[in-house]
């Protein structure tokens, strides 16, 4: 869903990449959540699915529940 300029409920979250020592590498992945998703109360589920897909989380969400 495209986030419009008038969507003041949207949020943009950047997750930093870290190395094996836990140090920030200077790279990050940005996620944008539109106000509609946030209003439905689905933000946490969306972030879990997206970050798991990108390899930041493991074993948090499965589609076969």
N, CA, C and O atoms as a Tripos MOL2 file, in Angstrom:
@<TRIPOS>MOLECULE
protein
  260   259    65     0     0
PROTEIN
NO_CHARGES

@<TRIPOS>ATOM
      1 N           0.8390   -1.1690    0.0000 N.3       1 UNK1
      2 CA          0.0000    0.0000    0.0000 C.3       1 UNK1
      3 C           0.8920    1.2430    0.0000 C.2       1 UNK1
      4 O           1.8330    1.3380    0.7880 O.2       1 UNK1
      5 N           0.5970    2.1770   -0.8720 N.am      2 UNK2
      6 CA          1.3650    3.4100   -0.9630 C.3       2 UNK2
      7 C           0.9590    4.3440    0.1720 C.2       2 UNK2
      8 O          -0.2270    4.5360    0.4380 O.2       2 UNK2
      9 N           1.9460    4.9130    0.8290 N.am      3 UNK3
     10 CA          1.6790    5.8450    1.9230 C.3       3 UNK3
     11 C           1.5510    7.2490    1.3430 C.2       3 UNK3
     12 O           2.4770    7.7590    0.7120 O.2       3 UNK3
     13 N           0.4140    7.8540    1.5620 N.am      4 UNK4
     14 CA          0.1570    9.2000    1.0510 C.3       4 UNK4
     15 C           0.7780   10.2460    1.9670 C.2       4 UNK4
     16 O           1.0580    9.9780    3.1360 O.2       4 UNK4
     17 N           0.9890   11.4350    1.4250 N.am      5 UNK5
     18 CA          1.5760   12.5290    2.2020 C.3       5 UNK5
     19 C           0.6800   12.9500    3.3570 C.2       5 UNK5
     20 O           1.1660   13.5030    4.3440 O.2       5 UNK5
     21 N          -0.6130   12.6990    3.2490 N.am      6 UNK6
     22 CA         -1.5520   13.0990    4.3020 C.3       6 UNK6
     23 C          -1.7440   12.0260    5.3690 C.2       6 UNK6
     24 O          -2.5210   12.2230    6.3030 O.2       6 UNK6
     25 N          -1.0560   10.9030    5.2480 N.am      7 UNK7
     26 CA         -1.1670    9.8130    6.2220 C.3       7 UNK7
     27 C          -0.2350   10.1060    7.3990 C.2       7 UNK7
     28 O           0.9100    9.6550    7.4160 O.2       7 UNK7
     29 N          -0.7240   10.8510    8.3670 N.am      8 UNK8
     30 CA          0.0970   11.2530    9.5080 C.3       8 UNK8
     31 C           0.1930   10.1650   10.5720 C.2       8 UNK8
     32 O           0.8680   10.3570   11.5830 O.2       8 UNK8
     33 N          -0.4640    9.0350   10.3670 N.am      9 UNK9
     34 CA         -0.3880    7.9190   11.3120 C.3       9 UNK9
     35 C           0.6440    6.8870   10.8760 C.2       9 UNK9
     36 O           0.8550    5.8950   11.5730 O.2       9 UNK9
     37 N           1.2910    7.1080    9.7350 N.am     10 UNK10
     38 CA          2.2750    6.1470    9.2490 C.3      10 UNK10
     39 C           3.5540    6.2350   10.0790 C.2      10 UNK10
     40 O           3.8120    7.2390   10.7440 O.2      10 UNK10
     41 N           4.3450    5.1670   10.0280 N.am     11 UNK11
     42 CA          5.6070    5.1280   10.7710 C.3      11 UNK11
     43 C           6.6760    4.4940    9.9030 C.2      11 UNK11
     44 O           6.4050    3.5650    9.1420 O.2      11 UNK11
     45 N           7.8880    5.0030   10.0230 N.am     12 UNK12
     46 CA          9.0340    4.4380    9.3250 C.3      12 UNK12
     47 C          10.0270    3.9830   10.3780 C.2      12 UNK12
     48 O          10.4010    4.7570   11.2590 O.2      12 UNK12
     49 N          10.4570    2.7260   10.2910 N.am     13 UNK13
     50 CA         11.3470    2.1440   11.2950 C.3      13 UNK13
     51 C          12.5760    1.6000   10.5920 C.2      13 UNK13
     52 O          12.4580    0.8460    9.6260 O.2      13 UNK13
     53 N          13.7530    1.9760   11.0670 N.am     14 UNK14
     54 CA         15.0080    1.4680   10.5150 C.3      14 UNK14
     55 C          15.6130    0.4830   11.5030 C.2      14 UNK14
     56 O          15.7240    0.7700   12.6950 O.2      14 UNK14
     57 N          16.0050   -0.6870   10.9930 N.am     15 UNK15
     58 CA         16.6400   -1.7240   11.8040 C.3      15 UNK15
     59 C          18.0880   -1.8240   11.3450 C.2      15 UNK15
     60 O          18.3550   -2.0990   10.1750 O.2      15 UNK15
     61 N          19.0190   -1.6000   12.2640 N.am     16 UNK16
     62 CA         20.4370   -1.6100   11.9200 C.3      16 UNK16
     63 C          21.0130   -3.0150   11.8560 C.2      16 UNK16
     64 O          20.6520   -3.8880   12.6450 O.2      16 UNK16
     65 N          21.9210   -3.2170   10.8970 N.am     17 UNK17
     66 CA         22.6450   -4.4810   10.7960 C.3      17 UNK17
     67 C          23.8130   -4.4580   11.7760 C.2      17 UNK17
     68 O          24.4860   -3.4380   11.9260 O.2      17 UNK17
     69 N          24.0480   -5.5800   12.4390 N.am     18 UNK18
     70 CA         25.1730   -5.7000   13.3650 C.3      18 UNK18
     71 C          26.0250   -6.9000   12.9720 C.2      18 UNK18
     72 O          25.5370   -7.8470   12.3560 O.2      18 UNK18
     73 N          27.3100   -6.8480   13.3380 N.am     19 UNK19
     74 CA         28.1950   -7.9730   13.0610 C.3      19 UNK19
     75 C          28.1010   -8.9970   14.1910 C.2      19 UNK19
     76 O          27.2600   -8.8730   15.0810 O.2      19 UNK19
     77 N          28.9750  -10.0120   14.1490 N.am     20 UNK20
     78 CA         28.9160  -11.0800   15.1480 C.3      20 UNK20
     79 C          29.2630  -10.5950   16.5510 C.2      20 UNK20
     80 O          28.9740  -11.2830   17.5290 O.2      20 UNK20
     81 N          29.8830   -9.4120   16.6630 N.am     21 UNK21
     82 CA         30.2050   -8.8330   17.9700 C.3      21 UNK21
     83 C          29.1320   -7.8790   18.4660 C.2      21 UNK21
     84 O          29.2600   -7.3060   19.5480 O.2      21 UNK21
     85 N          28.0730   -7.7050   17.6790 N.am     22 UNK22
     86 CA         26.9930   -6.8170   18.0690 C.3      22 UNK22
     87 C          27.2420   -5.3590   17.7330 C.2      22 UNK22
     88 O          26.5450   -4.4770   18.2340 O.2      22 UNK22
     89 N          28.2280   -5.0980   16.8910 N.am     23 UNK23
     90 CA         28.5350   -3.7190   16.4990 C.3      23 UNK23
     91 C          27.8000   -3.3570   15.2200 C.2      23 UNK23
     92 O          27.6920   -4.1560   14.2890 O.2      23 UNK23
     93 N          27.2990   -2.1330   15.2030 N.am     24 UNK24
     94 CA         26.5680   -1.6130   14.0430 C.3      24 UNK24
     95 C          27.5110   -1.5290   12.8440 C.2      24 UNK24
     96 O          28.6170   -1.0010   12.9520 O.2      24 UNK24
     97 N          27.0630   -2.0550   11.6940 N.am     25 UNK25
     98 CA         27.9030   -2.0960   10.4950 C.3      25 UNK25
     99 C          27.7590   -0.8670    9.6060 C.2      25 UNK25
    100 O          28.4960   -0.7230    8.6310 O.2      25 UNK25
    101 N          26.8290    0.0110    9.9260 N.am     26 UNK26
    102 CA         26.6030    1.1840    9.0870 C.3      26 UNK26
    103 C          25.5060    0.9740    8.0570 C.2      26 UNK26
    104 O          25.1610    1.8940    7.3150 O.2      26 UNK26
    105 N          24.9600   -0.2240    8.0090 N.am     27 UNK27
    106 CA         23.8790   -0.5430    7.0760 C.3      27 UNK27
    107 C          22.5940   -0.7720    7.8610 C.2      27 UNK27
    108 O          22.6200   -1.1750    9.0230 O.2      27 UNK27
    109 N          21.4750   -0.5080    7.2050 N.am     28 UNK28
    110 CA         20.1930   -0.7580    7.8630 C.3      28 UNK28
    111 C          19.1330   -1.1130    6.8420 C.2      28 UNK28
    112 O          19.3220   -0.9420    5.6370 O.2      28 UNK28
    113 N          18.0310   -1.6040    7.3370 N.am     29 UNK29
    114 CA         16.8560   -1.9370    6.5260 C.3      29 UNK29
    115 C          15.7170   -1.0790    7.0470 C.2      29 UNK29
    116 O          15.4850   -1.0100    8.2540 O.2      29 UNK29
    117 N          15.0080   -0.4270    6.1360 N.am     30 UNK30
    118 CA         13.9280    0.4700    6.5270 C.3      30 UNK30
    119 C          12.5850   -0.1510    6.2040 C.2      30 UNK30
    120 O          12.3770   -0.6820    5.1130 O.2      30 UNK30
    121 N          11.6790   -0.0800    7.1600 N.am     31 UNK31
    122 CA         10.3170   -0.5790    7.0000 C.3      31 UNK31
    123 C           9.3550    0.5850    7.1960 C.2      31 UNK31
    124 O           9.5520    1.4230    8.0760 O.2      31 UNK31
    125 N           8.3240    0.6310    6.3770 N.am     32 UNK32
    126 CA          7.3030    1.6750    6.5000 C.3      32 UNK32
    127 C           5.9570    1.0080    6.7440 C.2      32 UNK32
    128 O           5.5670    0.0900    6.0220 O.2      32 UNK32
    129 N           5.2590    1.4740    7.7560 N.am     33 UNK33
    130 CA          3.9300    0.9600    8.0840 C.3      33 UNK33
    131 C           2.9260    2.0850    7.8940 C.2      33 UNK33
    132 O           3.0610    3.1550    8.4870 O.2      33 UNK33
    133 N           1.9180    1.8400    7.0660 N.am     34 UNK34
    134 CA          0.9170    2.8760    6.8240 C.3      34 UNK34
    135 C          -0.0410    2.9640    8.0120 C.2      34 UNK34
    136 O          -0.1360    2.0360    8.8150 O.2      34 UNK34
    137 N          -0.7370    4.0720    8.1110 N.am     35 UNK35
    138 CA         -1.6700    4.3050    9.2070 C.3      35 UNK35
    139 C          -2.7750    3.2760    9.2690 C.2      35 UNK35
    140 O          -3.2440    2.9360   10.3550 O.2      35 UNK35
    141 N          -3.2050    2.7690    8.1120 N.am     36 UNK36
    142 CA         -4.2620    1.7580    8.0760 C.3      36 UNK36
    143 C          -3.8260    0.4970    8.8140 C.2      36 UNK36
    144 O          -4.5820   -0.0480    9.6180 O.2      36 UNK36
    145 N          -2.6170    0.0370    8.5430 N.am     37 UNK37
    146 CA         -2.0960   -1.1670    9.2060 C.3      37 UNK37
    147 C          -1.9690   -0.9220   10.7060 C.2      37 UNK37
    148 O          -2.3120   -1.7910   11.5080 O.2      37 UNK37
    149 N          -1.4830    0.2430   11.0850 N.am     38 UNK38
    150 CA         -1.3410    0.5730   12.5050 C.3      38 UNK38
    151 C          -2.6980    0.6620   13.1840 C.2      38 UNK38
    152 O          -2.8480    0.2150   14.3210 O.2      38 UNK38
    153 N          -3.6900    1.2330   12.5070 N.am     39 UNK39
    154 CA         -5.0280    1.3720   13.0900 C.3      39 UNK39
    155 C          -5.6990    0.0170   13.2860 C.2      39 UNK39
    156 O          -6.5150   -0.1440   14.1940 O.2      39 UNK39
    157 N          -5.3640   -0.9540   12.4470 N.am     40 UNK40
    158 CA         -5.9340   -2.2940   12.5610 C.3      40 UNK40
    159 C          -5.2480   -3.1050   13.6660 C.2      40 UNK40
    160 O          -5.6920   -4.2050   13.9930 O.2      40 UNK40
    161 N          -4.1810   -2.5710   14.2340 N.am     41 UNK41
    162 CA         -3.4630   -3.2790   15.2920 C.3      41 UNK41
    163 C          -2.5780   -4.3900   14.7710 C.2      41 UNK41
    164 O          -2.2770   -5.3340   15.5010 O.2      41 UNK41
    165 N          -2.1540   -4.2920   13.5200 N.am     42 UNK42
    166 CA         -1.3610   -5.3450   12.8940 C.3      42 UNK42
    167 C           0.1210   -4.9920   12.7600 C.2      42 UNK42
    168 O           0.8730   -5.7250   12.1180 O.2      42 UNK42
    169 N           0.5420   -3.8910   13.3520 N.am     43 UNK43
    170 CA          1.9270   -3.4400   13.1940 C.3      43 UNK43
    171 C           2.9310   -4.4620   13.7040 C.2      43 UNK43
    172 O           3.9110   -4.7620   13.0230 O.2      43 UNK43
    173 N           2.6930   -5.0000   14.8990 N.am     44 UNK44
    174 CA          3.6510   -5.9440   15.4740 C.3      44 UNK44
    175 C           3.7560   -7.2070   14.6370 C.2      44 UNK44
    176 O           4.8540   -7.7240   14.4330 O.2      44 UNK44
    177 N           2.6310   -7.7080   14.1500 N.am     45 UNK45
    178 CA          2.6430   -8.9020   13.3100 C.3      45 UNK45
    179 C           3.3680   -8.6300   11.9970 C.2      45 UNK45
    180 O           4.1440   -9.4630   11.5300 O.2      45 UNK45
    181 N           3.1180   -7.4740   11.4050 N.am     46 UNK46
    182 CA          3.7920   -7.1080   10.1540 C.3      46 UNK46
    183 C           5.2990   -7.0110   10.3570 C.2      46 UNK46
    184 O           6.0710   -7.5310    9.5510 O.2      46 UNK46
    185 N           5.7190   -6.3480   11.4290 N.am     47 UNK47
    186 CA          7.1510   -6.2190   11.6970 C.3      47 UNK47
    187 C           7.7890   -7.5810   11.9500 C.2      47 UNK47
    188 O           8.9040   -7.8340   11.4940 O.2      47 UNK47
    189 N           7.0960   -8.4580   12.6700 N.am     48 UNK48
    190 CA          7.6260   -9.8050   12.8990 C.3      48 UNK48
    191 C           7.8070  -10.5550   11.5880 C.2      48 UNK48
    192 O           8.8500  -11.1690   11.3640 O.2      48 UNK48
    193 N           6.7960  -10.5100   10.7180 N.am     49 UNK49
    194 CA          6.8860  -11.2180    9.4400 C.3      49 UNK49
    195 C           7.9870  -10.6470    8.5520 C.2      49 UNK49
    196 O           8.7710  -11.3970    7.9700 O.2      49 UNK49
    197 N           8.0460   -9.3200    8.4480 N.am     50 UNK50
    198 CA          9.0370   -8.6860    7.5760 C.3      50 UNK50
    199 C          10.4620   -8.9050    8.0740 C.2      50 UNK50
    200 O          11.3500   -9.2290    7.2860 O.2      50 UNK50
    201 N          10.6850   -8.7290    9.3760 N.am     51 UNK51
    202 CA         12.0350   -8.9030    9.9010 C.3      51 UNK51
    203 C          12.4650  -10.3670    9.8870 C.2      51 UNK51
    204 O          13.6510  -10.6580    9.7360 O.2      51 UNK51
    205 N          11.5240  -11.2870   10.0420 N.am     52 UNK52
    206 CA         11.8650  -12.7050    9.9340 C.3      52 UNK52
    207 C          12.2170  -13.0470    8.4910 C.2      52 UNK52
    208 O          13.1680  -13.7870    8.2420 O.2      52 UNK52
    209 N          11.4570  -12.5120    7.5420 N.am     53 UNK53
    210 CA         11.7320  -12.7400    6.1190 C.3      53 UNK53
    211 C          13.1230  -12.2380    5.7440 C.2      53 UNK53
    212 O          13.8090  -12.8550    4.9290 O.2      53 UNK53
    213 N          13.5390  -11.1210    6.3370 N.am     54 UNK54
    214 CA         14.8300  -10.5220    6.0170 C.3      54 UNK54
    215 C          15.9750  -11.0660    6.8660 C.2      54 UNK54
    216 O          17.1150  -10.6280    6.7160 O.2      54 UNK54
    217 N          15.6840  -12.0230    7.7610 N.am     55 UNK55
    218 CA         16.7290  -12.6840    8.5240 C.3      55 UNK55
    219 C          17.0920  -12.0450    9.8500 C.2      55 UNK55
    220 O          18.0700  -12.4560   10.4740 O.2      55 UNK55
    221 N          16.3380  -11.0530   10.3020 N.am     56 UNK56
    222 CA         16.6240  -10.4160   11.5900 C.3      56 UNK56
    223 C          16.0710  -11.2290   12.7600 C.2      56 UNK56
    224 O          16.6560  -11.2230   13.8430 O.2      56 UNK56
    225 N          14.9670  -11.9180   12.5590 N.am     57 UNK57
    226 CA         14.3460  -12.7450   13.5930 C.3      57 UNK57
    227 C          14.2230  -14.1690   13.0890 C.2      57 UNK57
    228 O          14.1710  -14.4120   11.8830 O.2      57 UNK57
    229 N          14.1760  -15.1140   14.0270 N.am     58 UNK58
    230 CA         13.9950  -16.5160   13.6550 C.3      58 UNK58
    231 C          12.9490  -17.1470   14.5530 C.2      58 UNK58
    232 O          12.9760  -16.9530   15.7690 O.2      58 UNK58
    233 N          12.0280  -17.9000   13.9680 N.am     59 UNK59
    234 CA         11.0630  -18.6700   14.7290 C.3      59 UNK59
    235 C           9.9720  -17.8800   15.4140 C.2      59 UNK59
    236 O           9.3790  -18.3700   16.3750 O.2      59 UNK59
    237 N           9.6830  -16.6690   14.9530 N.am     60 UNK60
    238 CA          8.6590  -15.8550   15.5930 C.3      60 UNK60
    239 C           7.3060  -16.0510   14.9360 C.2      60 UNK60
    240 O           6.2860  -16.0860   15.6250 O.2      60 UNK60
    241 N           7.2790  -16.1790   13.6220 N.am     61 UNK61
    242 CA          6.0110  -16.2300   12.8910 C.3      61 UNK61
    243 C           6.0630  -17.3460   11.8610 C.2      61 UNK61
    244 O           7.0680  -17.5280   11.1740 O.2      61 UNK61
    245 N           4.9610  -18.0970   11.7630 N.am     62 UNK62
    246 CA          4.8190  -19.0730   10.6880 C.3      62 UNK62
    247 C           3.4420  -18.9170   10.0830 C.2      62 UNK62
    248 O           2.4820  -18.5890   10.7810 O.2      62 UNK62
    249 N           3.3450  -19.1490    8.7950 N.am     63 UNK63
    250 CA          2.0700  -19.0010    8.1040 C.3      63 UNK63
    251 C           1.1400  -20.1850    8.2830 C.2      63 UNK63
    252 O           0.0000  -20.1370    7.8210 O.2      63 UNK63
    253 N           1.5880  -21.2460    8.9390 N.am     64 UNK64
    254 CA          0.7830  -22.4630    9.0540 C.3      64 UNK64
    255 C           0.0490  -22.5750   10.3840 C.2      64 UNK64
    256 O          -0.3560  -23.6740   10.7610 O.2      64 UNK64
    257 N          -0.1310  -21.4880   11.0980 N.am     65 UNK65
    258 CA         -0.8230  -21.5380   12.3900 C.3      65 UNK65
    259 C          -2.2740  -21.8660   12.2300 C.2      65 UNK65
    260 O          -3.0020  -21.9470   13.2190 O.2      65 UNK65
@<TRIPOS>BOND
     1     1     2 1
     2     2     3 1
     3     3     4 2
     4     3     5 am
     5     5     6 1
     6     6     7 1
     7     7     8 2
     8     7     9 am
     9     9    10 1
    10    10    11 1
    11    11    12 2
    12    11    13 am
    13    13    14 1
    14    14    15 1
    15    15    16 2
    16    15    17 am
    17    17    18 1
    18    18    19 1
    19    19    20 2
    20    19    21 am
    21    21    22 1
    22    22    23 1
    23    23    24 2
    24    23    25 am
    25    25    26 1
    26    26    27 1
    27    27    28 2
    28    27    29 am
    29    29    30 1
    30    30    31 1
    31    31    32 2
    32    31    33 am
    33    33    34 1
    34    34    35 1
    35    35    36 2
    36    35    37 am
    37    37    38 1
    38    38    39 1
    39    39    40 2
    40    39    41 am
    41    41    42 1
    42    42    43 1
    43    43    44 2
    44    43    45 am
    45    45    46 1
    46    46    47 1
    47    47    48 2
    48    47    49 am
    49    49    50 1
    50    50    51 1
    51    51    52 2
    52    51    53 am
    53    53    54 1
    54    54    55 1
    55    55    56 2
    56    55    57 am
    57    57    58 1
    58    58    59 1
    59    59    60 2
    60    59    61 am
    61    61    62 1
    62    62    63 1
    63    63    64 2
    64    63    65 am
    65    65    66 1
    66    66    67 1
    67    67    68 2
    68    67    69 am
    69    69    70 1
    70    70    71 1
    71    71    72 2
    72    71    73 am
    73    73    74 1
    74    74    75 1
    75    75    76 2
    76    75    77 am
    77    77    78 1
    78    78    79 1
    79    79    80 2
    80    79    81 am
    81    81    82 1
    82    82    83 1
    83    83    84 2
    84    83    85 am
    85    85    86 1
    86    86    87 1
    87    87    88 2
    88    87    89 am
    89    89    90 1
    90    90    91 1
    91    91    92 2
    92    91    93 am
    93    93    94 1
    94    94    95 1
    95    95    96 2
    96    95    97 am
    97    97    98 1
    98    98    99 1
    99    99   100 2
   100    99   101 am
   101   101   102 1
   102   102   103 1
   103   103   104 2
   104   103   105 am
   105   105   106 1
   106   106   107 1
   107   107   108 2
   108   107   109 am
   109   109   110 1
   110   110   111 1
   111   111   112 2
   112   111   113 am
   113   113   114 1
   114   114   115 1
   115   115   116 2
   116   115   117 am
   117   117   118 1
   118   118   119 1
   119   119   120 2
   120   119   121 am
   121   121   122 1
   122   122   123 1
   123   123   124 2
   124   123   125 am
   125   125   126 1
   126   126   127 1
   127   127   128 2
   128   127   129 am
   129   129   130 1
   130   130   131 1
   131   131   132 2
   132   131   133 am
   133   133   134 1
   134   134   135 1
   135   135   136 2
   136   135   137 am
   137   137   138 1
   138   138   139 1
   139   139   140 2
   140   139   141 am
   141   141   142 1
   142   142   143 1
   143   143   144 2
   144   143   145 am
   145   145   146 1
   146   146   147 1
   147   147   148 2
   148   147   149 am
   149   149   150 1
   150   150   151 1
   151   151   152 2
   152   151   153 am
   153   153   154 1
   154   154   155 1
   155   155   156 2
   156   155   157 am
   157   157   158 1
   158   158   159 1
   159   159   160 2
   160   159   161 am
   161   161   162 1
   162   162   163 1
   163   163   164 2
   164   163   165 am
   165   165   166 1
   166   166   167 1
   167   167   168 2
   168   167   169 am
   169   169   170 1
   170   170   171 1
   171   171   172 2
   172   171   173 am
   173   173   174 1
   174   174   175 1
   175   175   176 2
   176   175   177 am
   177   177   178 1
   178   178   179 1
   179   179   180 2
   180   179   181 am
   181   181   182 1
   182   182   183 1
   183   183   184 2
   184   183   185 am
   185   185   186 1
   186   186   187 1
   187   187   188 2
   188   187   189 am
   189   189   190 1
   190   190   191 1
   191   191   192 2
   192   191   193 am
   193   193   194 1
   194   194   195 1
   195   195   196 2
   196   195   197 am
   197   197   198 1
   198   198   199 1
   199   199   200 2
   200   199   201 am
   201   201   202 1
   202   202   203 1
   203   203   204 2
   204   203   205 am
   205   205   206 1
   206   206   207 1
   207   207   208 2
   208   207   209 am
   209   209   210 1
   210   210   211 1
   211   211   212 2
   212   211   213 am
   213   213   214 1
   214   214   215 1
   215   215   216 2
   216   215   217 am
   217   217   218 1
   218   218   219 1
   219   219   220 2
   220   219   221 am
   221   221   222 1
   222   222   223 1
   223   223   224 2
   224   223   225 am
   225   225   226 1
   226   226   227 1
   227   227   228 2
   228   227   229 am
   229   229   230 1
   230   230   231 1
   231   231   232 2
   232   231   233 am
   233   233   234 1
   234   234   235 1
   235   235   236 2
   236   235   237 am
   237   237   238 1
   238   238   239 1
   239   239   240 2
   240   239   241 am
   241   241   242 1
   242   242   243 1
   243   243   244 2
   244   243   245 am
   245   245   246 1
   246   246   247 1
   247   247   248 2
   248   247   249 am
   249   249   250 1
   250   250   251 1
   251   251   252 2
   252   251   253 am
   253   253   254 1
   254   254   255 1
   255   255   256 2
   256   255   257 am
   257   257   258 1
   258   258   259 1
   259   259   260 2
@<TRIPOS>SUBSTRUCTURE
     1 UNK1         2 RESIDUE 1 A UNK
     2 UNK2         6 RESIDUE 1 A UNK
     3 UNK3        10 RESIDUE 1 A UNK
     4 UNK4        14 RESIDUE 1 A UNK
     5 UNK5        18 RESIDUE 1 A UNK
     6 UNK6        22 RESIDUE 1 A UNK
     7 UNK7        26 RESIDUE 1 A UNK
     8 UNK8        30 RESIDUE 1 A UNK
     9 UNK9        34 RESIDUE 1 A UNK
    10 UNK10       38 RESIDUE 1 A UNK
    11 UNK11       42 RESIDUE 1 A UNK
    12 UNK12       46 RESIDUE 1 A UNK
    13 UNK13       50 RESIDUE 1 A UNK
    14 UNK14       54 RESIDUE 1 A UNK
    15 UNK15       58 RESIDUE 1 A UNK
    16 UNK16       62 RESIDUE 1 A UNK
    17 UNK17       66 RESIDUE 1 A UNK
    18 UNK18       70 RESIDUE 1 A UNK
    19 UNK19       74 RESIDUE 1 A UNK
    20 UNK20       78 RESIDUE 1 A UNK
    21 UNK21       82 RESIDUE 1 A UNK
    22 UNK22       86 RESIDUE 1 A UNK
    23 UNK23       90 RESIDUE 1 A UNK
    24 UNK24       94 RESIDUE 1 A UNK
    25 UNK25       98 RESIDUE 1 A UNK
    26 UNK26      102 RESIDUE 1 A UNK
    27 UNK27      106 RESIDUE 1 A UNK
    28 UNK28      110 RESIDUE 1 A UNK
    29 UNK29      114 RESIDUE 1 A UNK
    30 UNK30      118 RESIDUE 1 A UNK
    31 UNK31      122 RESIDUE 1 A UNK
    32 UNK32      126 RESIDUE 1 A UNK
    33 UNK33      130 RESIDUE 1 A UNK
    34 UNK34      134 RESIDUE 1 A UNK
    35 UNK35      138 RESIDUE 1 A UNK
    36 UNK36      142 RESIDUE 1 A UNK
    37 UNK37      146 RESIDUE 1 A UNK
    38 UNK38      150 RESIDUE 1 A UNK
    39 UNK39      154 RESIDUE 1 A UNK
    40 UNK40      158 RESIDUE 1 A UNK
    41 UNK41      162 RESIDUE 1 A UNK
    42 UNK42      166 RESIDUE 1 A UNK
    43 UNK43      170 RESIDUE 1 A UNK
    44 UNK44      174 RESIDUE 1 A UNK
    45 UNK45      178 RESIDUE 1 A UNK
    46 UNK46      182 RESIDUE 1 A UNK
    47 UNK47      186 RESIDUE 1 A UNK
    48 UNK48      190 RESIDUE 1 A UNK
    49 UNK49      194 RESIDUE 1 A UNK
    50 UNK50      198 RESIDUE 1 A UNK
    51 UNK51      202 RESIDUE 1 A UNK
    52 UNK52      206 RESIDUE 1 A UNK
    53 UNK53      210 RESIDUE 1 A UNK
    54 UNK54      214 RESIDUE 1 A UNK
    55 UNK55      218 RESIDUE 1 A UNK
    56 UNK56      222 RESIDUE 1 A UNK
    57 UNK57      226 RESIDUE 1 A UNK
    58 UNK58      230 RESIDUE 1 A UNK
    59 UNK59      234 RESIDUE 1 A UNK
    60 UNK60      238 RESIDUE 1 A UNK
    61 UNK61      242 RESIDUE 1 A UNK
    62 UNK62      246 RESIDUE 1 A UNK
    63 UNK63      250 RESIDUE 1 A UNK
    64 UNK64      254 RESIDUE 1 A UNK
    65 UNK65      258 RESIDUE 1 A UNK
